[in-house]
């Protein structure tokens, strides 16, 4: 590749030669083995060479520039099941030890990492030597380069698609007489370009072809970041086989997935949104431009549930006793990095009968259809698009399911399940058509490194959002729902422009949440101003603590979106473990969009945003695409000297706080909710100054009830105080119920944790024995009390994170409270800090730093003790950052 990598650096290389050849479709056939912590099987790649897709890209770009072009009116994909005729066709008929033997006389060249390199040993193939373009370069052979790491690649072969019955229809000749490389490639070319209304037939043929026999092994080599494949005599991408099968298996230490236990102690594995994306899950093309579809068959023990990015709500098919198969597919082309999988003993959480939440499906607000139904124009590559389906455009709430460990089902029923319908409906009221036809929501294990992650058709949420009522859960849910539009349906063409995803989601979460609560305009404005105040404080902190070069939203400037001649590129700081904890792209992006919305007015801005979504859904964008269309579509009088160049200079290409934002925050007055917090802070400062013995007639301070965001702001203001007495901290704890729960586990939790490992998931018939040690025996006295019914009750002590608890403050509040505990060495509450570090790992990393900076021996011992307890289960990047702090 024509690029240089620093082995000691933190840049992430994207090695795939996407300028020469593109993967159009993946077919995965995998087995999940929890004993060995390995996923193994095959992946079949259907390829398209450069000349063809370059022509298609040009036609798409021309369509984007012409408003008069006719759009594709396509049928919508419906649930489709492609039966697997023999699920174990490949994985059961070969011994992996034999995979390295590709021809007579060759030796097993398996490297120390388990890769089976079948190149001639002296070939010394490297990506810089062998990667050439689609032209003929003499004796050089074309090299397919895929992004790949932490995988054991065992065998690569060409797939004989011509041997599949019925493939005659994809050839220009009426009969298959002479089978050649050209004929097989012609079949694949016709298959990958079938019109969108034949998507079901296309998936069926992909499945059949993926099960066809091999017709010759291919030479391959691996290095740290890539898998390189070639065929003797194939000198161009056009000559290279267009359907190949790769046999491989993951490694337990692979960085794309995490093997861990859920909150109920059962094993699970899931994709964690790793900095290396999915290249340690399957060989793929990682650059965003490599938009592909996929289908996957995954087998696991019958007790496990397989969730995945897929348009269908998959159900298990029993293959034999103790083993089930799950099948998912996607017809909308997406970057391979968006593929997501989670396998575990999840329980589907359903609404309790006669619940008042059932009425939530009746959406109370419906925007004018004219705002977002732009009929007849789609500029993306052809696929079954929801924007062209009348029923989809008016569907305010898409079908959705919620999955969680069994011990969290009660909390999900109480909060999360009730919020999804109004949040989905609110999003539709703002942006229009939902880009995806359905949604699965999964509460992931405690080691998940963030509060949420959105992928096509599936969303991961941290357990931290389930405490503290609906506020944190609702806002985070709205943030991830916003990613369906910004981040997924519209993706950044250059990954350094993260603000196009995170900035939009941060701005829209406030708008969606206000609509979901059905707030009056002045109430919505007040809450949004309060959240802007909190984000402003966070941005100031971020600017002080982050490296200057990582504060820029468009670091590549004029080279943004550029790649090497082969399509390879480098993501600056993509492997920096601290990067995942930085919020610069969230915060500066949020304030830029807020600035634009205020300049233009909400009505003008959101009207444009709906138009932009319709114009660019299904495509990759750069900052200039958004900014140019914005300025072209607003009246001259509202531009107010705005220009793309000014926005670049002030907001996107400079470090630090943007000057327009600095001026706005300096001149702006506090909102009413923030002023109310100021008044409460003044009371607490007064309380802190009082002598221990007060005069008899001195009146007790009366504190106002605060919203969750107000409480966060209050604690942040109090963190600025040099000293707070332990008496004041105890009063704070009592007033706002800041304690999470007693150090000793409460009796109902203890009973649940004792019985859960031994009781099947079907718990209704299991009557529990009496538990005389409980604080409230009346809870248990009902005849026939079952563990399942127990788990739906509020915790006896009102503080259990695993059961329903209205008394527990949100994780953001508890985080600020823990900071106060650490700063003022409030030893009586150290157990709250320990609990936070173990149960809120998504937010606990910052707290480790506070404990170590204090240079207090007891606090540092606490930090090391908590880290030792959790490091084995902790996310790899988080563990690395914390270890650097502690040792």
Long-range contacts (C-beta under 8 A, 24 or more apart in sequence): 1-127, 1-128, 1-131, 1-145, 1-564, 1-566, 1-568, 2-128, 2-564, 2-565, 2-566, 2-568, 3-564, 3-568, 3-569, 3-570, 5-570, 9-575, 10-573, 10-574, 10-575, 10-576, 11-570, 11-571, 11-572, 11-573, 11-574, 11-575, 12-275, 12-276, 12-570, 12-571, 12-574, 12-575, 13-225, 13-568, 13-569, 13-570, 13-571, 14-147, 14-286, 14-287, 14-568, 14-569, 14-570, 14-571, 15-127, 15-145, 15-146, 15-147, 15-225, 15-226, 15-286, 15-568, 16-145, 16-146, 16-147, 16-226, 16-284, 16-285, 16-286, 16-287, 16-290, 16-567, 16-568, 17-131, 17-143, 17-144, 17-145, 17-566, 17-567, 17-568, 18-285, 18-287, 18-289, 18-290, 18-563, 18-566, 18-567, 19-50, 19-133, 19-563, 19-564, 19-565, 19-566, 19-567, 20-49, 20-50, 20-131, 20-132, 20-133, 20-134, 20-142, 20-237, 20-566, 20-567, 21-47, 21-48, 21-49, 21-50, 21-134, 21-144, 21-237, 21-240, 22-47, 22-48, 22-50, 22-53, 22-285, 22-289, 22-290, 22-292, 23-47, 23-284, 23-285, 23-290, 23-292, 23-336, 24-48, 24-192, 24-292, 24-293, 24-333, 25-192, 25-206, 25-292, 25-293, 25-294, 25-295, 26-282, 26-284, 26-292, 26-293, 26-294, 26-295, 26-296, 26-336, 27-206, 27-207, 27-209, 27-210, 27-294, 27-295, 27-296, 28-282, 28-294, 28-295, 28-296, 28-297, 28-298, 29-84, 29-87, 29-89, 29-90, 29-91, 29-210, 29-296, 29-297, 30-296, 30-297, 30-298, 30-299, 31-91, 31-298, 31-299, 31-300, 32-269, 32-298, 32-299, 32-300, 32-304, 32-306, 32-343, 34-259, 34-267, 34-269, 34-301, 36-252, 37-252, 37-259, 37-269, 38-249, 38-250, 38-251, 38-252, 39-249, 39-250, 39-257, 39-269, 39-281, 40-91, 40-248, 40-249, 40-250, 41-90, 41-91, 41-247, 41-248, 41-249, 42-90, 42-91, 42-210, 42-245, 42-246, 42-247, 42-248, 43-245, 43-246, 43-248, 43-282, 43-283, 44-159, 44-206, 44-209, 44-210, 44-243, 44-244, 44-245, 44-246, 45-243, 45-244, 45-245, 45-246, 46-188, 46-191, 46-192, 46-206, 46-209, 46-242, 46-243, 47-144, 47-188, 47-240, 47-241, 47-242, 47-243, 47-244, 48-188, 48-189, 48-192, 48-242, 49-134, 49-236, 49-237, 49-238, 49-240, 49-242, 50-133, 50-134, 50-237, 51-134, 51-238, 52-189, 56-381, 60-379, 60-380, 60-381, 60-619, 63-379, 64-379, 64-615, 64-616, 64-619, 67-377, 69-377, 69-379, 70-376, 70-377, 71-375, 71-376, 71-377, 71-378, 71-379, 71-388, 72-196, 72-378, 72-382, 72-385, 72-388, 73-376, 73-388, 74-196, 74-197, 74-382, 74-383, 74-384, 74-385, 74-388, 74-389, 75-196, 75-197, 75-199, 75-384, 75-389, 76-384, 76-386, 76-389, 76-391, 76-392, 76-437, 77-199, 77-200, 77-311, 77-331, 77-384, 77-437, 78-200, 79-311, 79-312, 79-313, 80-200, 80-203, 80-312, 80-329, 81-312, 81-327, 82-203, 82-204, 82-206, 82-207, 82-295, 82-327, 82-329, 84-207, 84-211, 84-297, 84-325, 84-327, 85-211, 86-211, 87-297, 87-299, 87-319, 87-325, 88-319, 89-211, 90-211, 90-245, 90-247, 94-155, 94-247, 96-154, 96-247, 96-249, 99-154, 99-155, 99-247, 100-154, 100-155, 102-155, 102-217, 102-219, 103-217, 111-222, 113-152, 113-251, 114-152, 114-251, 115-151, 115-152, 115-153, 115-222, 116-152, 116-153, 116-154, 116-155, 117-220, 117-221, 117-222, 118-155, 118-156, 118-217, 118-219, 118-220, 119-219, 119-220, 119-221, 120-219, 123-219, 123-221, 125-221, 125-228, 125-230, 126-223, 127-223, 127-226, 127-228, 127-568, 130-228, 130-230, 131-228, 131-566, 132-235, 133-237, 133-565, 133-566, 134-236, 134-237, 134-238, 135-236, 136-235, 136-236, 137-235, 138-235, 139-235, 140-235, 141-230, 141-231, 141-232, 141-233, 141-234, 141-235, 142-230, 142-231, 142-234, 142-235, 142-236, 142-237, 142-239, 142-240, 143-228, 143-229, 143-230, 144-228, 144-229, 144-230, 144-240, 144-244, 145-226, 145-227, 145-228, 145-566, 145-568, 146-226, 146-227, 146-228, 146-229, 146-283, 146-284, 146-285, 147-225, 147-226, 147-227, 147-277, 147-279, 147-283, 147-284, 147-285, 147-286, 148-222, 148-225, 148-226, 148-227, 148-279, 148-280, 148-283, 148-284, 149-224, 149-225, 149-254, 149-255, 149-276, 149-279, 149-280, 150-250, 150-251, 150-253, 150-254, 150-255, 150-256, 150-276, 150-279, 150-280, 151-222, 151-227, 151-248, 151-249, 151-250, 151-251, 151-254, 151-279, 151-280, 151-282, 151-283, 152-248, 152-249, 152-250, 152-251, 153-220, 153-222, 153-227, 153-246, 153-247, 153-248, 153-283, 154-247, 154-248, 154-249, 155-217, 155-246, 155-247, 156-217, 156-218, 156-219, 156-220, 156-229, 156-244, 156-245, 156-246, 156-247, 157-214, 157-215, 157-216, 157-217, 157-218, 157-244, 157-245, 158-184, 158-214, 158-215, 158-216, 158-217, 158-218, 158-231, 158-241, 158-243, 158-244, 158-245, 159-209, 159-210, 159-212, 159-213, 159-214, 159-215, 159-241, 159-243, 159-244, 159-245, 160-184, 160-212, 160-213, 160-214, 160-215, 161-187, 161-188, 161-191, 161-209, 161-212, 161-243, 162-187, 163-212, 163-213, 163-215, 164-205, 164-208, 164-209, 164-212, 165-208, 166-205, 166-208, 167-205, 167-209, 170-205, 181-234, 181-239, 181-241, 184-215, 184-241, 184-242, 184-243, 185-238, 185-241, 185-242, 188-242, 188-243, 189-242, 195-382, 196-331, 196-382, 196-383, 196-384, 196-385, 197-384, 199-331, 199-383, 199-384, 203-295, 203-329, 203-331, 206-295, 207-295, 209-243, 210-245, 214-245, 218-244, 225-279, 227-283, 246-283, 248-282, 248-283, 250-280, 250-281, 251-280, 254-280, 254-281, 255-280, 255-876, 256-280, 256-281, 257-281, 257-341, 258-445, 258-447, 258-875, 258-876, 260-445, 260-447, 260-873, 261-445, 261-873, 262-344, 262-345, 262-346, 262-405, 262-445, 263-405, 263-407, 263-408, 263-443, 263-445, 263-446, 263-463, 263-802, 264-345, 264-405, 264-406, 264-407, 264-756, 265-753, 265-756, 265-757, 266-344, 266-345, 266-405, 267-344, 267-345, 268-342, 268-343, 268-344, 268-345, 268-346, 268-445, 269-341, 269-342, 269-343, 269-344, 270-340, 270-341, 270-342, 270-343, 270-344, 270-442, 270-444, 270-445, 270-460, 271-339, 271-340, 271-341, 271-342, 272-448, 272-449, 272-875, 273-449, 273-450, 273-453, 273-460, 274-876, 274-877, 275-574, 275-575, 275-577, 275-579, 275-580, 275-877, 276-575, 277-336, 277-337, 278-336, 278-337, 278-339, 281-339, 281-341, 282-339, 284-336, 284-339, 285-336, 286-335, 286-336, 286-337, 287-335, 287-563, 287-567, 287-568, 287-569, 288-335, 288-337, 288-491, 288-492, 288-493, 288-494, 288-495, 288-620, 289-493, 289-563, 289-567, 289-620, 290-335, 290-336, 291-333, 291-334, 291-335, 291-381, 291-620, 292-333, 292-334, 292-335, 292-336, 293-329, 293-330, 293-331, 293-332, 293-333, 293-334, 293-383, 294-329, 294-330, 294-336, 294-339, 295-327, 295-328, 295-329, 295-330, 296-327, 296-328, 296-329, 296-341, 297-325, 297-326, 297-327, 298-325, 298-326, 298-327, 298-328, 298-341, 298-343, 299-323, 299-324, 299-325, 299-326, 300-324, 300-326, 300-343, 303-345, 303-761, 304-343, 304-344, 304-345, 305-343, 305-344, 305-345, 305-346, 305-348, 305-403, 306-341, 306-342, 306-343, 307-341, 307-342, 307-343, 307-346, 307-403, 307-440, 307-442, 307-458, 308-339, 308-340, 308-341, 308-342, 308-458, 309-334, 309-338, 309-339, 309-340, 309-341, 309-455, 309-456, 309-457, 309-458, 310-456, 310-457, 310-458, 311-436, 311-437, 311-438, 311-457, 313-399, 313-401, 313-438, 313-440, 330-456, 330-457, 331-383, 331-384, 332-383, 332-384, 332-385, 332-435, 332-436, 332-456, 332-618, 333-381, 333-383, 333-618, 334-456, 334-488, 334-491, 335-491, 338-455, 338-456, 338-488, 338-491, 339-455, 340-453, 340-455, 340-456, 340-458, 340-460, 342-442, 342-444, 342-458, 342-460, 344-405, 345-405, 345-406, 345-761, 346-403, 346-404, 346-405, 346-442, 347-403, 347-404, 347-405, 347-406, 347-409, 347-761, 348-401, 348-402, 348-403, 349-402, 349-403, 349-404, 349-409, 349-412, 349-413, 349-416, 349-417, 350-413, 350-417, 351-413, 351-417, 352-413, 352-792, 357-417, 357-418, 357-421, 360-418, 360-421, 360-422, 361-397, 361-421, 363-396, 363-397, 363-421, 363-422, 363-425, 363-428, 364-422, 364-425, 364-518, 365-425, 365-426, 365-429, 365-515, 365-518, 366-396, 366-429, 367-428, 367-429, 367-430, 367-432, 369-393, 369-394, 371-432, 371-607, 371-610, 372-431, 372-432, 372-433, 372-610, 372-613, 372-614, 373-432, 373-433, 374-611, 374-614, 377-614, 377-615, 378-617, 378-618, 379-615, 379-616, 379-618, 379-619, 380-617, 380-618, 380-619, 381-618, 383-618, 385-617, 385-618, 386-433, 386-434, 386-435, 386-436, 386-437, 387-433, 387-435, 387-614, 387-617, 392-433, 392-434, 392-437, 393-432, 393-433, 395-428, 395-433, 395-434, 396-424, 396-425, 396-428, 396-429, 397-421, 397-424, 397-425, 397-428, 398-424, 398-434, 398-436, 398-437, 398-438, 398-439, 399-437, 399-438, 399-439, 400-424, 400-438, 400-439, 400-440, 400-441, 401-438, 401-439, 401-440, 401-441, 402-440, 402-441, 402-442, 402-443, 403-440, 403-441, 403-442, 403-443, 404-442, 404-443, 405-443, 405-445, 406-756, 406-761, 406-763, 406-791, 407-752, 407-753, 407-756, 407-791, 407-802, 407-803, 408-443, 408-463, 408-466, 408-802, 409-791, 409-792, 410-791, 410-792, 410-793, 410-803, 410-804, 411-466, 411-467, 411-802, 411-803, 411-804, 411-805, 412-443, 412-466, 413-792, 414-804, 415-466, 415-469, 415-470, 415-473, 416-441, 416-443, 416-461, 416-465, 416-466, 416-473, 416-477, 418-470, 419-470, 419-473, 419-474, 419-477, 419-516, 420-477, 422-516, 422-517, 423-474, 423-477, 423-478, 423-481, 423-512, 423-513, 423-516, 424-481, 425-515, 425-516, 426-478, 426-512, 426-513, 426-514, 426-515, 426-516, 427-478, 427-481, 427-482, 427-484, 427-485, 427-508, 427-512, 429-515, 430-508, 430-511, 430-512, 430-515, 430-606, 430-609, 430-610, 431-485, 431-508, 431-609, 431-610, 431-613, 432-610, 432-613, 432-614, 434-484, 435-484, 435-485, 435-488, 435-489, 435-617, 436-484, 436-488, 436-489, 441-477, 445-873, 446-838, 446-839, 446-840, 446-841, 446-873, 447-841, 447-870, 447-873, 447-874, 447-875, 447-878, 448-841, 448-842, 448-875, 449-580, 449-841, 449-842, 449-875, 449-877, 449-878, 450-580, 450-842, 451-476, 451-842, 451-843, 452-476, 452-477, 452-479, 452-480, 453-480, 454-480, 454-481, 454-483, 454-484, 454-487, 454-488, 455-488, 456-488, 462-840, 462-842, 463-801, 463-839, 464-811, 464-839, 464-840, 464-842, 464-843, 465-811, 466-801, 467-801, 467-805, 467-808, 467-809, 467-810, 467-811, 467-814, 468-708, 468-808, 468-809, 468-810, 468-811, 468-812, 468-813, 468-814, 469-708, 469-806, 469-810, 471-707, 471-708, 471-709, 471-810, 472-708, 472-810, 472-811, 472-812, 474-513, 474-516, 474-517, 475-509, 475-510, 475-513, 476-509, 478-508, 478-509, 478-510, 478-512, 478-513, 478-516, 479-505, 479-506, 479-508, 479-509, 480-505, 481-512, 482-508, 482-509, 482-512, 485-613, 485-617, 489-613, 489-617, 489-618, 490-613, 490-616, 490-617, 490-619, 490-620, 490-621, 491-619, 491-620, 491-621, 492-620, 492-621, 492-622, 493-561, 493-620, 493-621, 493-622, 494-556, 494-560, 494-561, 494-622, 495-571, 495-574, 496-554, 496-555, 496-556, 496-560, 496-571, 496-572, 497-553, 497-554, 497-560, 497-622, 497-623, 498-553, 498-585, 498-589, 499-553, 499-585, 499-586, 499-588, 499-589, 499-592, 499-623, 499-652, 500-589, 500-621, 500-622, 500-623, 500-626, 501-585, 502-585, 502-586, 502-589, 503-553, 503-585, 503-586, 503-588, 503-589, 503-590, 503-592, 503-593, 504-589, 504-593, 505-586, 506-535, 506-586, 506-587, 506-589, 506-590, 507-589, 507-590, 507-593, 507-594, 507-597, 511-606, 525-671, 526-671, 526-672, 526-673, 527-673, 527-707, 527-709, 529-671, 529-673, 529-674, 530-671, 530-673, 530-674, 530-707, 530-709, 530-710, 530-713, 531-709, 532-591, 532-594, 533-670, 533-671, 533-674, 533-713, 534-709, 534-712, 534-713, 534-716, 535-587, 535-590, 535-591, 536-591, 536-665, 537-713, 537-716, 538-583, 538-587, 539-583, 539-584, 539-587, 539-588, 539-591, 539-657, 540-657, 542-582, 542-583, 542-584, 542-587, 543-656, 543-657, 546-582, 546-584, 548-655, 548-656, 549-573, 549-655, 550-576, 550-579, 550-582, 550-584, 551-584, 551-588, 551-655, 551-656, 552-652, 552-653, 552-654, 552-655, 553-584, 553-585, 553-588, 553-589, 553-592, 553-623, 553-651, 553-652, 553-653, 554-623, 554-648, 554-652, 554-653, 557-648, 557-653, 560-622, 560-623, 561-622, 577-877, 577-878, 577-880, 577-881, 578-881, 580-877, 581-845, 581-846, 581-881, 588-651, 588-658, 591-658, 591-661, 592-647, 592-651, 592-652, 592-658, 595-651, 595-660, 595-661, 595-664, 596-630, 596-642, 599-638, 599-640, 599-642, 600-634, 600-638, 601-638, 604-634, 604-638, 608-633, 608-634, 623-648, 623-652, 673-707, 673-709, 673-710, 674-710, 674-713, 676-704, 676-706, 676-710, 677-706, 677-710, 677-713, 677-714, 677-717, 678-717, 679-704, 680-704, 680-706, 680-714, 681-714, 681-717, 681-718, 684-714, 684-718, 684-728, 684-732, 685-721, 687-728, 687-731, 688-721, 688-723, 688-724, 688-725, 688-728, 692-727, 703-735, 706-736, 708-809, 708-810, 708-812, 708-813, 711-736, 711-809, 711-813, 712-812, 712-813, 712-816, 715-813, 715-816, 715-817, 715-819, 715-820, 716-816, 718-820, 719-816, 719-819, 719-820, 719-823, 723-824, 724-820, 724-824, 726-824, 726-826, 726-828, 729-820, 729-821, 729-824, 729-826, 729-829, 730-828, 732-817, 732-820, 733-817, 733-829, 736-809, 736-813, 737-807, 737-808, 737-809, 738-809, 738-813, 738-814, 738-817, 738-832, 739-799, 739-829, 739-832, 740-799, 740-801, 740-808, 740-809, 740-814, 740-832, 740-835, 740-836, 741-795, 741-797, 741-798, 741-799, 741-800, 741-801, 741-808, 741-835, 742-797, 742-799, 743-831, 746-775, 746-795, 746-796, 746-797, 746-799, 746-800, 747-771, 747-773, 747-774, 747-775, 747-796, 748-774, 748-779, 748-790, 748-793, 748-795, 748-796, 748-800, 748-803, 749-795, 749-800, 749-802, 749-803, 751-790, 752-787, 752-790, 752-791, 752-802, 752-803, 755-787, 756-787, 759-787, 763-787, 763-788, 764-788, 801-839, 811-836, 811-840, 811-842, 811-843, 812-843, 814-840, 815-840, 815-843, 815-846, 815-847, 818-847, 819-847, 819-850, 822-847, 822-850, 822-851, 822-854, 822-859, 823-850, 823-854, 825-854, 825-856, 825-858, 825-859, 827-858, 830-858, 830-859, 830-862, 833-862, 834-862, 834-865, 834-866, 837-863, 837-866, 837-867, 837-870, 838-866, 838-869, 838-870, 841-870, 841-874, 841-875, 841-878, 845-878, 845-881, 845-882, 848-882, 848-885, 848-886, 849-885, 852-885, 852-886, 860-886
